Amino acid sequence: MFEYQGISFDDVVKDDDGHLWSQICSECAKKVKPGKHSLDDVGSGICGVEGCENEADYYIDFEN
C-alpha cells in the first residue's frame, strides 16, 4: 500500500532505479493535486488506486 496526497494505491512498482510508479484512470487522476509527480498518457491495465477497477489512462510517476 502506498499513500499519496491522501489517495491509497494498492499497485505501485519500484523500478531498478528506485523510482515509484503506478497506473491511474482519468477519474482518479482528477483527484490528484499538482505535486511531485508526473503523468504519462500511455497507461494500461487496471487503475492502481485502491478500490478502483477502471481501465488506466495514465502512468503516474512519483518523485522520490
N, CA, C and O atoms as a MOPAC input file, in Angstrom:
PM7 MOZYME 1SCF
protein

 N      0.84800 1    -1.18100 1     0.00000 1
 C      0.00000 1     0.00000 1     0.00000 1
 C      0.89400 1     1.24500 1     0.00000 1
 O      1.88200 1     1.30900 1     0.73200 1
 N      0.54500 1     2.21000 1    -0.81100 1
 C      1.28700 1     3.45700 1    -0.92400 1
 C      0.28700 1     4.59600 1    -0.84400 1
 O     -0.72400 1     4.59200 1    -1.54700 1
 N      0.56000 1     5.55200 1    -0.00600 1
 C     -0.32000 1     6.69300 1     0.22200 1
 C      0.29200 1     7.92800 1    -0.45700 1
 O      1.46300 1     8.24100 1    -0.24200 1
 N     -0.51400 1     8.63000 1    -1.28400 1
 C     -0.04800 1     9.83500 1    -1.95200 1
 C     -1.19500 1    10.83600 1    -1.96100 1
 O     -2.25100 1    10.57300 1    -2.53700 1
 N     -0.98800 1    11.97900 1    -1.32600 1
 C     -1.98500 1    13.04000 1    -1.24800 1
 C     -3.32600 1    12.51700 1    -0.72900 1
 O     -4.38500 1    12.94400 1    -1.18900 1
 N     -3.27200 1    11.60400 1     0.21800 1
 C     -4.48200 1    11.04900 1     0.81100 1
 C     -5.16500 1     9.98700 1    -0.03100 1
 O     -6.25000 1     9.52400 1     0.32000 1
 N     -4.55000 1     9.59600 1    -1.13100 1
 C     -5.08400 1     8.55400 1    -2.00700 1
 C     -4.25800 1     7.29200 1    -1.80700 1
 O     -3.02900 1     7.33400 1    -1.86200 1
 N     -4.93500 1     6.16700 1    -1.57400 1
 C     -4.25200 1     4.89100 1    -1.36000 1
 C     -4.11200 1     4.14400 1    -2.68200 1
 O     -5.09600 1     3.88600 1    -3.37400 1
 N     -2.89000 1     3.80700 1    -3.01300 1
 C     -2.58900 1     2.99500 1    -4.19100 1
 C     -2.27000 1     1.58500 1    -3.71800 1
 O     -1.44600 1     1.39800 1    -2.82300 1
 N     -2.92500 1     0.58900 1    -4.32000 1
 C     -2.65500 1    -0.79100 1    -3.94200 1
 C     -1.78500 1    -1.51500 1    -4.97200 1
 O     -1.51900 1    -2.71000 1    -4.84100 1
 N     -1.35000 1    -0.78300 1    -5.99100 1
 C     -0.48900 1    -1.36400 1    -7.02300 1
 C      0.55900 1    -0.33300 1    -7.42300 1
 O      0.34100 1     0.47000 1    -8.33000 1
 N      1.69700 1    -0.36200 1    -6.73800 1
 C      2.80100 1     0.56100 1    -7.00400 1
 C      4.04400 1    -0.26500 1    -7.29900 1
 O      4.31400 1    -1.25800 1    -6.62300 1
 N      4.79400 1     0.14700 1    -8.30600 1
 C      6.00400 1    -0.56400 1    -8.71200 1
 C      7.22100 1     0.29100 1    -8.38600 1
 O      7.21700 1     1.50300 1    -8.60500 1
 N      8.25000 1    -0.34200 1    -7.86600 1
 C      9.53900 1     0.32300 1    -7.65900 1
 C     10.50000 1    -0.28500 1    -8.67200 1
 O     10.82400 1    -1.47100 1    -8.60000 1
 N     10.95700 1     0.54500 1    -9.62800 1
 C     11.82600 1     0.01000 1   -10.67500 1
 C     13.27100 1    -0.11100 1   -10.18800 1
 O     13.57800 1     0.22300 1    -9.04400 1
 N     14.14100 1    -0.58500 1   -11.05400 1
 C     15.54200 1    -0.82200 1   -10.69400 1
 C     16.28100 1     0.44000 1   -10.26700 1
 O     17.25800 1     0.36600 1    -9.52200 1
 N     15.81900 1     1.59900 1   -10.73600 1
 C     16.44200 1     2.87400 1   -10.36900 1
 C     15.86300 1     3.45100 1    -9.07900 1
 O     16.29400 1     4.51300 1    -8.63100 1
 N     14.89100 1     2.76300 1    -8.48000 1
 C     14.28500 1     3.22500 1    -7.24100 1
 C     13.09800 1     4.15100 1    -7.43500 1
 O     12.55600 1     4.66600 1    -6.45700 1
 N     12.67900 1     4.37600 1    -8.68500 1
 C     11.51900 1     5.22900 1    -8.96000 1
 C     10.23300 1     4.46000 1    -8.68600 1
 O     10.13900 1     3.26700 1    -8.97500 1
 N      9.25200 1     5.14700 1    -8.12900 1
 C      7.93900 1     4.56200 1    -7.87200 1
 C      6.95900 1     5.03200 1    -8.92900 1
 O      6.95200 1     6.20500 1    -9.30400 1
 N      6.12700 1     4.10900 1    -9.41100 1
 C      5.11500 1     4.46800 1   -10.38700 1
 C      3.92200 1     3.52900 1   -10.25600 1
 O      4.01100 1     2.46100 1    -9.64900 1
 N      2.81700 1     3.94700 1   -10.83400 1
 C      1.60900 1     3.14600 1   -10.87400 1
 C      0.82900 1     3.54100 1   -12.10900 1
 O      1.27200 1     4.38700 1   -12.88500 1
 N     -0.31400 1     2.94000 1   -12.29300 1
 C     -1.20700 1     3.33900 1   -13.36900 1
 C     -2.44100 1     3.95800 1   -12.72900 1
 O     -2.80700 1     3.61800 1   -11.60400 1
 N     -3.08600 1     4.88100 1   -13.46500 1
 C     -4.21400 1     5.60700 1   -12.89100 1
 C     -5.20600 1     5.96600 1   -13.99100 1
 O     -4.81000 1     6.31100 1   -15.10500 1
 N     -6.51000 1     5.88300 1   -13.67200 1
 C     -7.54500 1     6.24300 1   -14.64100 1
 C     -7.76100 1     7.75700 1   -14.61600 1
 O     -7.31300 1     8.43800 1   -13.69400 1
 N     -8.44200 1     8.27000 1   -15.62000 1
 C     -8.65300 1     9.72200 1   -15.69800 1
 C     -9.51700 1    10.22600 1   -14.54700 1
 O     -9.30900 1    11.34000 1   -14.06700 1
 N    -10.48600 1     9.42300 1   -14.09500 1
 C    -11.34000 1     9.82100 1   -12.98200 1
 C    -10.52600 1    10.00300 1   -11.70000 1
 O    -10.69200 1    11.00000 1   -10.99700 1
 N     -9.65500 1     9.05200 1   -11.39600 1
 C     -8.81800 1     9.15000 1   -10.19200 1
 C     -7.73600 1    10.21600 1   -10.34700 1
 O     -7.33900 1    10.84700 1    -9.36700 1
 N     -7.25400 1    10.41800 1   -11.58900 1
 C     -6.22500 1    11.43100 1   -11.81900 1
 C     -6.74700 1    12.83200 1   -11.49500 1
 O     -5.97300 1    13.70800 1   -11.10900 1
 N     -8.05500 1    13.04600 1   -11.64900 1
 C     -8.64700 1    14.34200 1   -11.32600 1
 C     -8.55800 1    14.65100 1    -9.83400 1
 O     -8.59500 1    15.81600 1    -9.43800 1
 N     -8.44200 1    13.60900 1    -9.00100 1
 C     -8.35800 1    13.77200 1    -7.54700 1
 C     -6.94300 1    14.12300 1    -7.08600 1
 O     -6.74900 1    14.58400 1    -5.96100 1
 N     -5.96300 1    13.90500 1    -7.95200 1
 C     -4.56600 1    14.15000 1    -7.60300 1
 C     -4.25100 1    15.62200 1    -7.83400 1
 O     -4.42400 1    16.13600 1    -8.93900 1
 N     -3.79400 1    16.29100 1    -6.79600 1
 C     -3.44000 1    17.70800 1    -6.89000 1
 C     -2.04300 1    17.83800 1    -7.48900 1
 O     -1.25700 1    16.89300 1    -7.42900 1
 N     -1.72700 1    18.98800 1    -8.06000 1
 C     -0.35700 1    19.19100 1    -8.53100 1
 C      0.63300 1    18.92500 1    -7.39600 1
 O      0.41300 1    19.34200 1    -6.25900 1
 N      1.68300 1    18.25300 1    -7.70800 1
 C      2.67500 1    17.91500 1    -6.68500 1
 C      3.89700 1    17.28600 1    -7.32000 1
 O      4.21700 1    17.54400 1    -8.48100 1
 N      4.56300 1    16.47200 1    -6.55700 1
 C      5.80200 1    15.85700 1    -7.02100 1
 C      5.50500 1    14.55200 1    -7.75500 1
 O      5.84400 1    13.46600 1    -7.28600 1
 N      4.86600 1    14.68200 1    -8.91100 1
 C      4.55500 1    13.53300 1    -9.74500 1
 C      4.42700 1    13.99900 1   -11.19600 1
 O      4.36100 1    15.19500 1   -11.48000 1
 N      4.39500 1    13.04200 1   -12.08600 1
 C      4.12900 1    13.35000 1   -13.48800 1
 C      3.19300 1    12.27300 1   -14.03400 1
 O      3.16700 1    11.14700 1   -13.53800 1
 N      2.43600 1    12.63000 1   -15.05000 1
 C      1.52600 1    11.69900 1   -15.70000 1
 C      1.98500 1    11.45400 1   -17.13300 1
 O      2.28600 1    12.39400 1   -17.86800 1
 N      2.03600 1    10.18400 1   -17.52100 1
 C      2.29900 1     9.77600 1   -18.89700 1
 C      0.99000 1     9.27100 1   -19.46600 1
 O      0.31700 1     8.46400 1   -18.82500 1
 N      0.61400 1     9.71700 1   -20.63600 1
 C     -0.68600 1     9.33700 1   -21.18700 1
 C     -0.66600 1     8.02400 1   -21.95800 1
 O     -1.39300 1     7.86800 1   -22.93900 1
 N      0.14400 1     7.10000 1   -21.52900 1
 C      0.21500 1     5.79300 1   -22.18600 1
 C     -0.11100 1     4.65800 1   -21.21900 1
 O      0.32100 1     3.52600 1   -21.43700 1
 N     -0.85900 1     4.93600 1   -20.16300 1
 C     -1.16100 1     3.92300 1   -19.15600 1
 C     -1.98900 1     2.77400 1   -19.69900 1
 O     -2.74400 1     2.92500 1   -20.65900 1
 N     -1.82900 1     1.62400 1   -19.06400 1
 C     -2.62900 1     0.45500 1   -19.42300 1
 C     -2.82100 1    -0.40000 1   -18.18400 1
 O     -2.12100 1    -0.23800 1   -17.18400 1
 N     -3.77100 1    -1.30300 1   -18.26300 1
 C     -4.07900 1    -2.14800 1   -17.11700 1
 C     -5.15900 1    -1.51200 1   -16.26200 1
 O     -5.82100 1    -0.56200 1   -16.68000 1
 N     -5.32800 1    -2.04200 1   -15.07100 1
 C     -6.34300 1    -1.54800 1   -14.13800 1
 C     -5.73400 1    -0.45100 1   -13.27400 1
 O     -4.56600 1    -0.52900 1   -12.89300 1
 N     -6.52500 1     0.56600 1   -12.96900 1
 C     -6.09600 1     1.68400 1   -12.13100 1
 C     -5.49200 1     1.16100 1   -10.82500 1
 O     -6.02500 1     0.23000 1   -10.22000 1
 N     -4.38400 1     1.75900 1   -10.39500 1
 C     -3.68800 1     1.33800 1    -9.19500 1
 C     -4.24000 1     1.92000 1    -7.90900 1
 O     -3.71500 1     1.63100 1    -6.83400 1
 N     -5.29500 1     2.74000 1    -7.98800 1
 C     -5.90500 1     3.32000 1    -6.79700 1
 C     -6.76500 1     2.24800 1    -6.12900 1
 O     -7.55000 1     1.56200 1    -6.78500 1
 N     -6.60300 1     2.11900 1    -4.82200 1
 C     -7.33200 1     1.09900 1    -4.07200 1
 C     -8.83500 1     1.22100 1    -4.29600 1
 O     -9.40800 1     2.30000 1    -4.14300 1
 N     -9.46600 1     0.11100 1    -4.65700 1
 C    -10.90800 1     0.06500 1    -4.84800 1
 C    -11.39200 1     0.45800 1    -6.22800 1
 O    -12.57500 1     0.29000 1    -6.52600 1
 N    -10.52500 1     0.97200 1    -7.07500 1
 C    -10.91600 1     1.37600 1    -8.43000 1
 C    -10.63000 1     0.23000 1    -9.40400 1
 O     -9.54800 1    -0.35600 1    -9.38500 1
 N    -11.59800 1    -0.07500 1   -10.24200 1
 C    -11.44700 1    -1.14500 1   -11.22600 1
 C    -11.48200 1    -0.61700 1   -12.65400 1
 O    -11.60500 1    -1.39700 1   -13.59900 1
 N    -11.37400 1     0.70900 1   -12.82200 1
 C    -11.37900 1     1.31400 1   -14.15800 1
 C    -10.09800 1     0.98400 1   -14.91100 1
 O     -9.06300 1     0.70700 1   -14.30500 1
 N    -10.17900 1     1.01600 1   -16.22400 1
 C     -9.00100 1     0.87500 1   -17.07800 1
 C     -8.13700 1     2.12000 1   -16.90800 1
 O     -8.65600 1     3.23600 1   -16.89900 1
 N     -6.84000 1     1.94200 1   -16.77500 1
 C     -5.91800 1     3.06700 1   -16.58900 1
 C     -5.74700 1     3.85200 1   -17.88700 1
 O     -5.67800 1     3.27700 1   -18.97300 1
 N     -5.68100 1     5.16600 1   -17.75400 1
 C     -5.43100 1     6.05400 1   -18.88700 1
 C     -4.01200 1     6.61300 1   -18.86300 1
 O     -3.48800 1     7.04300 1   -19.89000 1
 N     -3.39700 1     6.60300 1   -17.68400 1
 C     -2.07500 1     7.20800 1   -17.48800 1
 C     -1.19200 1     6.30700 1   -16.62800 1
 O     -1.67400 1     5.43000 1   -15.91100 1
 N      0.09700 1     6.54800 1   -16.71900 1
 C      1.04300 1     6.08500 1   -15.70800 1
 C      1.36600 1     7.30400 1   -14.86500 1
 O      1.54000 1     8.39900 1   -15.39900 1
 N      1.44800 1     7.12800 1   -13.55300 1
 C      1.81800 1     8.21200 1   -12.65900 1
 C      3.16700 1     7.87000 1   -12.05600 1
 O      3.34200 1     6.81300 1   -11.45000 1
 N      4.11800 1     8.77800 1   -12.22900 1
 C      5.47100 1     8.63200 1   -11.68200 1
 C      5.58900 1     9.52000 1   -10.47000 1
 O      5.31000 1    10.71700 1   -10.54700 1
 N      6.00300 1     8.95000 1    -9.34300 1
 C      6.17300 1     9.69400 1    -8.09600 1
 C      7.63600 1    10.05500 1    -7.92000 1
 O      8.49900 1     9.18700 1    -8.05600 1
 N      7.94000 1    11.30900 1    -7.62300 1
 C      9.31800 1    11.71400 1    -7.36300 1
 C      9.73200 1    11.24700 1    -5.97900 1
 O      8.93300 1    11.25000 1    -5.04300 1
 N     10.97100 1    10.85300 1    -5.86200 1
 C     11.49600 1    10.40700 1    -4.55900 1
 C     11.84000 1    11.60000 1    -3.70000 1
 O     12.29600 1    11.43500 1    -2.56900 1

